[in-house]
Amino acid sequence: MGRPLGPPAHLLLLALYPPAFSAGGLYRPRLNLSVLDDLPHLLKALVLAGGLQAAVLAALSAVDPLDRQLRHAAALLGAVLVLRGLAYAGVRALRRSGGRGVGPWSSGPDTWASG
């Protein structure tokens, strides 16, 4: 059994998640923003990232206890769901208010939606 990982190694492992989220389809453009719609893609991305993490841990000969890895995965899942929910709520509020933001849902001469 290897030694537990330190903070630099945890940051390296955390860097595996954005590419996994991209491969899981979490950065695709969409009209309807819903955390529940994203949940299957998020779980797929977490499984992919978990596999990558297991490969990196095996290469480093370093092992965190399974309960610690599961706590980290649950905390990451919770944080991503909460942050996505807040971001989606902000975008929906902007869309409802007819805000002058940039995007295809915007209106006015200074946005790229008006062509």
N, C-alpha and C positions, 0 to 999 in steps of 0.2 A: 504494500500500500504506500502510495506517495505522500508527500507532505501537503498540507492545505495551501491554497493559493493566497497570494497577497493582493493588495489593491491594484498594482499595475497589471497583473494578469487578469483581474476581473474587468478592468477597462478594455483590455484586448478582447475578452470574450463578449463584452457588451457591444463592441464594434461589429460583431457578426450579425446583430439583429437588423439594422437598416437594410442590408442587402437581402436578408431573408424576408423582411416585410415587403420589399419590392418584388421579389420572386413570388410571394404569396398573393400579390395583386392588391396590396393595401394602398398603393400610390396611384391607382388608376383614376382617371377623371370620372365623375358621376354627377348626376343631377340630384338624386335623392341622397341625403346624408343621414345615415342611421348607423349607430353602433351595433345594433342587432344584425343589420345586413353585413357588417364587417366581421362579426364574430367568427363565422366559419373560415374566412380568409386569415384572420388573426391566429386562430388555432392551428391552421395549416402552417403559417409562418413560424409559430413557436415550435412546432414539431421539427420543422426544417432546421431552425436555429439550434434546437436541442441536439440534433444529430451532428451538426457542425461542431457544437461545443464539445460533445463527447469525443469526436475525432481529435480536436485540439488538446483536450485533456489527456487523451491516451498518448499523443505525441509528446506532451510535456511531462509525462509520468507523474502528474499531480492530480490528486483526487480530493474533492470536497465531499463530505458525507452526503448521502442521498437525501436525507431530510433537509439539509441546508440548500441543496440544489433545487428541491421542490419548493422551498420557501421563497427562494429567489425568483423562480419561474412564476409563482403565484403573485408575488409583489409586482413583478414586471407586467403581468397580464392586467392586474388591477390598475396600475399606473397608466398604462396605455389606454385602457377603456375609459378611465376618468378624463384623461387629457383629450382624447378624441371626442368624447361627449361634450366637453366644454368648447372645443374648437368648432364642432358642428353646430352647437347652440349659437355661437357667435356669428357664424356664416348665415344661419337661418334668420337670425335677427337682422342682419344687414340686408338680406334679400327681402324680408318683409317690409322693412322701412324704406325700401327703394333707395338705399344708400348710394352714394356716388363712388362706390368702390370700383376697382378695376376687375373686370371679368365679364363673361358672356351674359350674366343676369343684370348687368348694369345698364343704365340708360343715359343718354346725353352725348354731346359731341366730343367730350374728352375721354371717352372709353373706347376700347378696341372692339366692343360689340356693335357699335354703330357703323363700323366699316369705313 
